[in-house]
Amino acid sequence: MVGRVKRPLLLAALLLLAACKKNNSESLAGRVLFVANGSYDASADQRVRLGHGLRRVQWQTKPPLDAGQVTVDYDSDLRPSGWSMTLSQPKVTAEVLLAGSQHKQVNVGAKSGFLVTSGQLKDVLVLPAPSELRLISRGYAVQHEAELLPAFGP
């Protein structure tokens, strides 16, 4: 009788593990959004209040994305739409991040980057640099980096 009870429990556990494995294989864009929205904040090395409603979380020892360091600045009242992320020494390129989404090349002053026009990262500006990759949501630009607004268009 005990063997009969254990088999269904074992099967349920295996199915649960398989479902979890599928969720762990989410797209890179999806993982970026999870990081931006706070899903990994508990594992951050630093959590800082910057003032004027801005906060920062930073990972150095075990970043949630494939980079040497990940920093997210966000508006504490509007985090899902108001964030900026910097990947220092990223092991992923802008092209890999943008794969599967529609985007267009944009220039703002001396900066050149890509505006995502569809997909999970829609309305995110991606600014690649030699040793970092910066992502800025439209909401963050409106509130904190108005000089980048022309890249988002009208």
C-alpha positions in Angstrom: 0.0 0.0 0.0 2.8 2.4 0.9 4.5 1.7 -2.5 1.2 2.7 -4.3 1.0 6.0 -2.5 4.7 6.9 -3.1 4.4 6.4 -6.9 1.8 9.1 -7.5 3.8 11.5 -5.3 7.0 10.7 -7.1 5.3 11.2 -10.5 3.8 14.5 -9.3 7.3 15.7 -8.1 8.9 14.7 -11.4 6.2 16.6 -13.3 6.7 19.6 -11.1 10.4 19.5 -11.7 9.9 19.3 -15.4 7.6 22.3 -15.3 10.2 24.3 -13.3 12.9 23.4 -15.8 10.7 24.8 -18.6 10.3 28.1 -16.7 14.1 28.3 -16.1 14.7 28.2 -19.8 12.8 31.5 -20.4 14.1 33.8 -23.0 16.9 36.3 -22.3 14.5 39.2 -22.7 12.1 37.6 -20.2 14.9 37.1 -17.7 15.9 40.8 -18.2 12.4 41.8 -17.3 12.4 39.6 -14.2 15.6 41.2 -13.0 14.3 44.7 -13.8 11.0 44.1 -12.0 12.7 42.8 -8.8 12.4 39.1 -9.0 16.0 38.6 -8.0 16.4 41.5 -5.5 16.7 39.2 -2.5 20.1 37.9 -3.9 21.5 41.4 -4.6 24.8 42.4 -3.0 23.6 46.0 -2.5 20.3 47.8 -2.2 20.6 51.5 -2.0 18.2 54.5 -1.9 19.5 57.2 -4.2 17.0 59.8 -3.3 14.1 61.5 -5.2 12.3 58.2 -5.4 15.2 56.3 -7.0 16.6 53.1 -5.8 19.4 50.8 -6.9 20.1 47.1 -6.7 23.4 45.7 -7.6 24.9 42.2 -8.1 28.6 41.6 -8.1 29.3 38.2 -6.7 26.4 36.2 -8.4 24.7 38.4 -11.1 21.3 37.1 -12.3 22.3 37.7 -15.9 25.5 36.6 -17.7 27.7 39.6 -16.9 30.4 40.6 -14.5 28.1 43.0 -12.7 24.4 43.9 -13.0 23.0 47.2 -11.7 19.3 48.3 -11.8 18.2 51.8 -11.0 14.4 52.2 -10.7 11.7 54.5 -9.7 10.3 53.1 -6.5 6.7 54.1 -7.4 6.8 52.9 -11.0 9.3 50.0 -11.1 7.7 47.9 -13.9 7.8 50.9 -16.3 10.6 53.0 -14.9 14.0 51.3 -14.8 17.5 51.4 -16.1 19.8 48.4 -16.2 23.6 48.2 -16.8 25.4 45.0 -17.5 29.1 45.5 -16.9 31.4 43.1 -18.8 28.4 41.4 -20.4 28.9 38.0 -21.9 26.0 38.6 -24.2 25.8 41.1 -27.1 23.0 43.5 -28.0 22.3 41.4 -31.1 21.7 38.3 -28.9 19.5 40.3 -26.6 17.5 41.7 -29.5 17.0 38.4 -31.3 13.4 37.6 -31.8 12.2 41.2 -31.4 11.7 44.0 -33.8 14.0 47.0 -33.3 15.4 50.0 -35.0 18.7 51.7 -34.8 18.6 55.2 -33.2 21.1 58.0 -32.4 20.9 60.4 -29.5 23.7 62.9 -29.6 26.9 60.9 -29.6 25.1 57.7 -28.5 24.0 55.0 -30.9 21.7 52.2 -29.9 18.6 50.3 -30.6 15.0 50.9 -29.7 12.9 47.8 -29.3 9.6 48.2 -31.1 8.0 44.8 -30.4 8.4 41.8 -28.2 8.9 41.5 -24.4 11.3 44.5 -24.3 9.1 46.9 -26.3 9.9 50.5 -25.6 13.3 49.7 -24.2 16.4 51.6 -25.4 19.5 49.4 -25.7 22.8 51.2 -25.6 25.8 49.0 -26.3 29.3 50.2 -25.3 32.7 48.3 -25.3 32.5 47.0 -21.7 28.8 47.4 -20.9 25.3 47.1 -22.2 22.7 49.6 -20.9 19.0 49.2 -21.1 16.6 52.1 -20.4 12.8 51.9 -20.3 10.8 54.7 -21.7 9.3 55.5 -18.3 12.7 55.9 -16.8 13.9 58.2 -19.6 10.8 60.3 -19.1 11.4 60.8 -15.4 15.2 60.7 -15.2 17.0 61.0 -18.5 15.1 63.3 -20.7 18.0 63.8 -23.0 17.3 60.2 -24.3 13.7 60.8 -25.1 14.3 61.7 -28.8 15.4 58.0 -29.3 11.9 56.9 -28.3 10.3 59.0 -31.0 7.0 60.9 -30.7 
